[in-house]
Amino acid sequence: MFVRDDLKTIAEKARHKVFASCEQTADVIVSTDPTHVGYLCGYRSVLFDLMRDYRSAVIFTREKAVLVTGASDAAAALEVLCDPACIYRYGVFFFESSGAEGADWSAMPKVESTFADALRAAFAATVKAHHAVGLDAANAWELQELKSLAAARGFDVRSTILRARRAKLPEEIKTIARAAAITERGLAKAFAQARAGVTELELSAIIAGEMRSGGGVPRFVVVTCGERSALADAYATPAKLREGDLVRFDIGCTVDGYWADMARSAVVGEPTRAQQQRYDALLAGEEAQRALARAGVRAGELFKIAVDRVRQGALPEYKRSHCGHGIGIDVHEFPTLNAANQNVALEDGMVLCVETPYYEIGWGGMMVEDMIVIRPNGNESLTHLPRELRRL
């Protein structure tokens, strides 16, 4: 059987972080948030990308994690959890067995009809009468469901898990760096083939293909040219690049559930004076963020220096709601780099995206965005492609 010990190890360390962050002692923690299920047990189902109402849960102590998931996930989940007794299934799905050596499927708890039934069975087997139970859910009705299960022993630990996610483990940073690397490889390959007459779709396919071949899952591949470059978060189309067009690339993938997010801008041929000067202003703002970013600096300070530096250049009226964000198992994590977070200090091990986008309908858009790891005396860049306005 193929085993993903790397995913299991990261999840084990993440669980230790969560317990260490608890202000109120918890013996067991239960989460039905799909993102946190993957984070805390290591297994991430393809079905989360296909079915918005697909349900799973993780129940964990300091010693082990139990997964509650659909019956079709059992075999793949076993590659990560390794112990059949830790996988509680629900629904109807059939696996045949060749009799080859491997996990003892008879040790897997009997399949239940519904998610609620499987959750109750896993809870009853894992949680003891004297246990204090931390509860985490993505919405109010799921939290109420967990409170009904745990009764008086339960208390909300969502803020604890979110706090534990802020600073990343070395293994998490390594995975994020891998996602960044294959994202950059895709963009470098697209740059090499971009020219007048090539379509947005063709360039996006090149980028997505490189992400896939590197072991990532393409999540967003925004390639927009000409006036379309001003359309934030738009899908690529058959629009062809033309001489003089701005081309904006805002792209990201996931590797083992961890995100990358970066951006670069280009022009087909030689840039106009306005294109070059405006981009220079945006780049100066992003460079100011990277120069300032270190542990202890406030998130709001990075926002302010970015906007102020851009306004000193060719965009004196530059406006933004934010100029970056944390990144990890979600593409947008704490903290947001905005004016509201003047009192939020950056922490050693945080991974941030710093960015200075600009969108002008009827003219075009451009941006530069990089991923950095916050350190006590500065930061480490996870993205390395040249940042100047690219000539195609």
N, C-alpha and C positions, 0 to 999 in steps of 0.2 A: 504493500500500500504506500502510495506517495504521501509524505508527511510534510506539513508546513510548520516546522518548529520555529521558524523566524516569526511568523504571525502569532503563534502561541506565546512566545517569549515577550513580545511587545505588549500583548494583552495582559499578561501576568504582571508586568511592571506598571502598566497603566492602572490596574486594580490596586496595587500597593500605593500608588500616588493618591487614588481616591480615598482609600481608608486613612491615609496620613493627613488628608485635607479635612476630614470630618471634624467639625466642632463639637458635635454630639456623637457619642460612641454608638457605632453600628456594628452588629454581629454579622448581618446579612444585608445585601443591597439588591434590589430588584429594579430593572429598567425595561421599559417597553419602547423607548425611543430607538428607532432603527439605527440611527447613527451611533448611538452609545452601545447598542448591542454588538455591533461590529468592533467598536473600540475596545470593549471590555471582555469579549470572548475570542476575538480574532477572526471570526468567520463572518463574511459579508455575502449575502445572497444576491444573485443576479435578479431575483424577483423583486427586490426593492426598486430596481430601475424600471421594472415593467408594470408593477401593480401598486398604485398609491395606497391601497387599503390592505396590502399584505402585512401580516402581523407576526411578530416574534418577540422574544424576551430573553434576558439574561438574568440569572439569579446567582450571586456569587458571595463566597466567604473569603477569608484571607487564604484559604487553602485551595479552593477549586471554583470553577465556573460551570454552571448548568445552562444549556441552551434550550429554549422552547421554540420550535420552528415547524414549518410545513413538512409533511412526510417526504416530499420530493427533494428536500435539502439534506436529508440524513446522510447520504453517502459523501457528499462534498464537505459537509460540516465535520465529518469524522476525520478528514485529512488534517484538520486544525486541532480539534479537541482531543482526538486520539482515543478517548474513552467512550465506548458505546453507552455506558450507563449514564453519561452526562447529557444525552440528547433525547429530549422529550418531543414526540411528534404528534401532529394532528392532521386530519384529512385522509384522503385516499390516494395512494400512489404505489406502484408495484415495481420492486427490484427483484430480478432473478439472480441466483448465485451459481457460479461454476464449481463451487466447492474448493476453490484455491485457498491457500493459507492467508490469513488476514485477521481482521477484527472479528470478535465473537458477537454476531448480530443478535444472538439470543439474550445478550446482556442488556440490550436496549429496551427501555421501558415500553410497555405496550402502547400502540398508537391510539390516540383519543379522537373523538369525532370533531371537536372544535378547538380553537385556540384557547378559549376560556377553560375548557376541561383539561387540556394539557398543562396550562399555567397552574391550575389548582393542584394537579398531581405533582408537578415539579416543586411547587411551594411546600406542599405537605411533606415531601420527602427530604427537603433541604432545610426548612426553617423549623426550629424547635420552639417549644412553648416559652422558654425564657429569653429568646432572641429579641434584640432590638433591631427593627427592620427599616433600613433606608429605602425611600421610594423615589423613583425618577420616571417621568413621563413627558411626552412632548406637548400634551394638551390637558385641559382640565378634566375631561371626561375619563381619560385613561388614568389620570392620577386618582380620581375617585374610585375607579375600578380596583386599583391597587390598595387604596385605603380600606375598602370593604374586605379585601382579602387579608390584610395584615391586622385589621382592627386597631385596638389601642396601642399595639406595639409599633405601629408605623409612623414615620415622619419624613418630611420632604427633604431630599438631598440633592435636588437638581442643581442648586447653586454650588454645591460642593464639587460635583462632577465638572461643571463648567469652569470652576476655579482650577481644578487639577489639570485641565486641558491647556491652560494658558502657556506655560513653559513646557517645551517638548523634550522628551527623552532623546539621548543620542541616537538610538535606533529609529525613532520617529523622524529626526532631522535627516538621517541617512536616506530614508524612504522618500521624504519630500524632495531631497536633492536629486534623487534618481528621477522622480517625476519631472522636475525642472529640466534635467539634462536631456531627456527624450523629447520634451516639448521644444527645447532650443534646437535639437537636431532636426526636428520637423520644420521649424522656421528657417533654419539655414538652408535646407534642401529646397524649400519653396523660393527663397531669395535667389538661389542659383538658377531657377527655371522661370522666374517672373520676368515678363517683358510685355510690351504692347501686343495685344491680340490674345493673350492668355486670359482665361476667365477666373473670376473669384472662386467658382466651384472647383476648377482644376487645382488651384493653389491650396484650397482647403482639403482636398482629397490627398494631396502630397503630404500635408502636415499630419492629417489623421492617420495615414498609412504608416508614417514613421513612428507615431505614438504607439500604434498597435504592434508594430514589429519590435519595439523596445519593451513590450510588456505592459503598456499602459492602456487605459480606457479613455478615448477622446470624450471630453465633456462639453467643451465649447470651442469652436474654431471660427472666430469672427474674422472674415476677410472681406473688407469693403473698399471699393475704389471710387474715385471721382467724387461727385456730390454725395454718393452713398456712404462715403467714409465718415460722414457726420451722423450716421445712424448708429447709436449706441446699442450693442448687444443684438445686432441683426444677423440673420443667417446669410451665408454666401449665396449668390445667384449666378446665372449664366452671363452676367454683365462682364464685358471685356475691358481689360486695362487699355487706356489710351495715353498717348504722349501727353505729359504734363499732369496726369492724374496723381493725386495723393492716394496712397494705399495704406490702410490701417489694419494691423494684425493684433488681435486681442485673443489669446489662446490659452487653453489649459487642459490637462488630463488628470486622471488619478492613477496611482500605483498602490495596490493593496489598500485602497480606501483613503489614501493621502493625496492632497491636491497640489497642483502647480497652477500658477496664473501669472502670465507675463504679457508684455505688449511692446511692439516696435512699430515704427512708421517709415514709409518709403515714398519716393516720388518716381514716376516713370520719366526718365531723362533728367534734365537739369532743373532744379527747383527755381521757382520765381523768388524775387526778393522777399515778398510777404511770406511765402511758405517757409523759407529758410529762417527768417527772423522770428517768426512765431514759434517754430519748432525749437530754436535756440533758447527762447524764453522758457518753454516747457521743460526742456532738458536741464536748464539751470535750476529750476525749482526742484526737480527730482534729485539732482546732484546735491543740492543743499540738504535735503532730507537724509540722504545716505551719509553725508559728512557729519551730521549732527546725531544720528541715531545711535544710542547706547543705553545700557541699563540705567534707570533713574531719570532719564529725560521723559517729559510728559508727552502723551500722544497728541495733545492739542498743540504742543510746540512744533511738532513735525508738520502738522497741518498749516500752522501760521507761517512758518518759514517757507514752505512750498508756495503758498499763495502770494506772499510778499515778494519772493524772488521772481516769480513769473511776471508779476505786475511791474517790476522794474524794467522788463524788456518790452517786447512788441505787443503785449496783451495787457495794457494798464487797467482794464476793466474785468480782468479774469475772475470768474466766480466758480466755486465748487462746494458741494455739500460735504465731501470728504476727499482726502488725498492718500488713501490707503487703508489697509485693514489687516488683521491677523489672518492666518491661513493654517490649515492642518487637516483634520478629518471633515471639515466644512470649508468651502471656498472663502466664505466670509466669517471670520471668527473675531472674538474679542482680542484686542481693542480696535475700534474704528478710529482712524486718524481724522478727527474732526474737531470743530470748535467746542463741542459739548464736553469733550474729554480732557479738559485742561488739568484735571487733578489725577489722571490715570498715568501712573509711572510705568514705563517699559521695564520688563524683567529679563534677566539673563535666560536665554533659551527660547524666548518668544520668536516665532517666525512671522515676518510681516511682508506684505506687498506694499511698496511705496510707488505712487503713480501721480501723474499730472496730465489727465486727459483734457482735450478741448474739442467741442463739437459746435460747428456753425452751419446751420441749415442753409443750403444754397451755395456754400463755399466748400466745405469739407471738414474732416476731423483728423486729428493726430494725437498720439499719446506715446508715452514711454512708461513702462512699469517693470519693476524688478523685485525679486524676492531676496530678503536678507534675514540673517539670524542675529538677534540682539545678544551682545556680549558686554561684560563690565566696562571695557575700555573702547568700545566701538561696535562694529558689526561685520559679519561675514556675508559675502554675496553668494547666492546660489544660482544666479543667472549671470552669464558672461558674454553674450553676444554684444558686439559693438553697439553703442547707444546713439550714434549720430544718425541724422536723417539719411536713410539709405538711397542711393541712386540705383535704379533698376534699368 
